[in-house]
Amino acid sequence: MAQELGTLAQRTADRLVEKHVGVVVAAVAGDTVEIRGAGSTGADDGRVPGPDTLFEIGSVTKTFTALALARMASVGTAALDEPLADLLPAGTAVPSRDGRRISLQHLATHTSGLPRLPRGLLLRALLNRSTSDPYADCTADALLAGLARTRLRAVPGKRFRYSNLGSGLLGLALARRAGTDYESLITREICAPLGMTDTVVTVDAARSGRCAQGHARPGRPVAPWHLADLAGAGALRSTATDLVAYVRAQLDGGPGELAEAIRLSRGVEHRRGPFARVHLGWMAHRLHPRQGAHLQIWHNGGTGGFSSFVGFDPEKRLAVIALGNTTRRPVDRPAFDLLHTLQQQSAAGPN
């Protein structure tokens, strides 16, 4: 089984590296894990990326933010239906619509009605096309000042509308409630219980030598992104090793202190259609019966120089992680294909 799983992971890595500088692919089937790399980290020594290479994981960060909410809700330090305004500084103007206030659950399921980006960010990017770090000025003061001038596109709770702003505000609000910063919150509530030592916002000197270099396209390196106080939307860096530990918790329930939070995060759902829904932080869909009716829970991510994907099937205990250090081509499609292949093989049973 391990040999076949490794072959499939390597085949996917080789397929991805045709459009990327370097990639790492992890495949999980039950208790078996195989991690394969291809290409280059982008460093001068030409190393092949491996299990402990750090990548920006972009919006996969949102699943950590939502799990932190579920963790705090499960121990009573926050509530899913608690208004966002209750966790922000006194006097902060938070938009509402038709008398409905934005709750923490709305933020975690992208049903807040908030726009995709903080107010003014797109205009600043258009006026300053040379910027390579578009979210660096998203301080708490700037975010909350913009929030006061923001109009909701829908009544909270009614419609799915993907929002980096909403996820960033959720991370900011939870950190304020916990009396700490976002990175420390995620470390304490998620990474420490799971033994994830390389999932960070800020890369220290000890880890810097293991970082992949991001690229806008092969041959064009780009600087790292920094999301300031919008960190909950996409600021984390991580490794395949850490993300395997993360999806194992999703597949097996996680340790005691996280088990209830994981159950809660998947118990909440907003239906987007007959086959698609969104949980706390995670997208989910069930394939058409002609494709086996398999369940796929997932999130992808992209920053200025990186592309990422984490997907799993809790019913069959299967997962795929793909990390690439080029943003021009997402890693999603080959990663989904690998997950579907593992699901089909599992349904067929042993040869």
Secondary structure in CASP SS format (residue, H / E / C, confidence):
PFRMAT SS
TARGET T0000
AUTHOR 0000-0000-0000
METHOD secondary structure of the structure
MODEL  1
M C 1.00
A H 1.00
Q H 1.00
E H 1.00
L H 1.00
G H 1.00
T H 1.00
L H 1.00
A H 1.00
Q H 1.00
R H 1.00
T H 1.00
A H 1.00
D H 1.00
R H 1.00
L H 1.00
V H 1.00
E C 1.00
K C 1.00
H C 1.00
V C 1.00
G E 1.00
V E 1.00
V E 1.00
V E 1.00
A E 1.00
A E 1.00
V E 1.00
A E 1.00
G C 1.00
D C 1.00
T E 1.00
V E 1.00
E E 1.00
I E 1.00
R E 1.00
G E 1.00
A E 1.00
G E 1.00
S C 1.00
T C 1.00
G C 1.00
A C 1.00
D C 1.00
D C 1.00
G C 1.00
R C 1.00
V C 1.00
P C 1.00
G C 1.00
P C 1.00
D C 1.00
T C 1.00
L E 1.00
F E 1.00
E E 1.00
I C 1.00
G H 1.00
S H 1.00
V H 1.00
T H 1.00
K H 1.00
T H 1.00
F H 1.00
T H 1.00
A H 1.00
L H 1.00
A H 1.00
L H 1.00
A H 1.00
R H 1.00
M H 1.00
A H 1.00
S H 1.00
V H 1.00
G C 1.00
T C 1.00
A C 1.00
A C 1.00
L C 1.00
D C 1.00
E C 1.00
P E 1.00
L H 1.00
A H 1.00
D H 1.00
L H 1.00
L C 1.00
P C 1.00
A C 1.00
G C 1.00
T C 1.00
A C 1.00
V C 1.00
P C 1.00
S C 1.00
R E 1.00
D C 1.00
G C 1.00
R E 1.00
R C 1.00
I C 1.00
S E 1.00
L H 1.00
Q H 1.00
H H 1.00
L H 1.00
A H 1.00
T C 1.00
H C 1.00
T C 1.00
S C 1.00
G C 1.00
L C 1.00
P C 1.00
R C 1.00
L C 1.00
P C 1.00
R C 1.00
G C 1.00
L H 1.00
L H 1.00
L H 1.00
R H 1.00
A H 1.00
L H 1.00
L H 1.00
N C 1.00
R C 1.00
S C 1.00
T C 1.00
S C 1.00
D C 1.00
P C 1.00
Y C 1.00
A C 1.00
D C 1.00
C C 1.00
T C 1.00
A H 1.00
D H 1.00
A H 1.00
L H 1.00
L H 1.00
A H 1.00
G H 1.00
L H 1.00
A H 1.00
R C 1.00
T C 1.00
R C 1.00
L C 1.00
R C 1.00
A C 1.00
V C 1.00
P C 1.00
G C 1.00
K C 1.00
R C 1.00
F C 1.00
R C 1.00
Y C 1.00
S C 1.00
N H 1.00
L H 1.00
G H 1.00
S H 1.00
G H 1.00
L H 1.00
L H 1.00
G H 1.00
L H 1.00
A H 1.00
L H 1.00
A H 1.00
R H 1.00
R H 1.00
A H 1.00
G C 1.00
T C 1.00
D C 1.00
Y H 1.00
E H 1.00
S H 1.00
L H 1.00
I H 1.00
T H 1.00
R H 1.00
E H 1.00
I H 1.00
C H 1.00
A H 1.00
P H 1.00
L H 1.00
G C 1.00
M C 1.00
T C 1.00
D C 1.00
T C 1.00
V E 1.00
V C 1.00
T C 1.00
V C 1.00
D C 1.00
A H 1.00
A H 1.00
R H 1.00
S H 1.00
G C 1.00
R C 1.00
C E 1.00
A C 1.00
Q C 1.00
G C 1.00
H E 1.00
A E 1.00
R E 1.00
P C 1.00
G C 1.00
R E 1.00
P E 1.00
V C 1.00
A C 1.00
P C 1.00
W C 1.00
H C 1.00
L C 1.00
A H 1.00
D H 1.00
L H 1.00
A H 1.00
G H 1.00
A H 1.00
G C 1.00
A C 1.00
L C 1.00
R E 1.00
S E 1.00
T C 1.00
A H 1.00
T H 1.00
D H 1.00
L H 1.00
V H 1.00
A H 1.00
Y H 1.00
V H 1.00
R H 1.00
A H 1.00
Q H 1.00
L H 1.00
D H 1.00
G C 1.00
G C 1.00
P C 1.00
G H 1.00
E H 1.00
L H 1.00
A H 1.00
E H 1.00
A H 1.00
I H 1.00
R H 1.00
L H 1.00
S H 1.00
R H 1.00
G H 1.00
V C 1.00
E C 1.00
H E 1.00
R E 1.00
R C 1.00
G C 1.00
P C 1.00
F C 1.00
A E 1.00
R E 1.00
V E 1.00
H C 1.00
L C 1.00
G C 1.00
W C 1.00
M E 1.00
A E 1.00
H E 1.00
R E 1.00
L C 1.00
H C 1.00
P H 1.00
R H 1.00
Q H 1.00
G C 1.00
A C 1.00
H C 1.00
L E 1.00
Q E 1.00
I E 1.00
W E 1.00
H E 1.00
N E 1.00
G E 1.00
G E 1.00
T C 1.00
G C 1.00
G C 1.00
F C 1.00
S E 1.00
S E 1.00
F E 1.00
V E 1.00
G E 1.00
F E 1.00
D E 1.00
P C 1.00
E C 1.00
K C 1.00
R C 1.00
L E 1.00
A E 1.00
V E 1.00
I E 1.00
A E 1.00
L E 1.00
G E 1.00
N C 1.00
T E 1.00
T C 1.00
R C 1.00
R C 1.00
P C 1.00
V C 1.00
D H 1.00
R H 1.00
P H 1.00
A H 1.00
F H 1.00
D H 1.00
L H 1.00
L H 1.00
H H 1.00
T H 1.00
L H 1.00
Q H 1.00
Q H 1.00
Q H 1.00
S H 1.00
A H 1.00
A H 1.00
G C 1.00
P C 1.00
N C 1.00
END
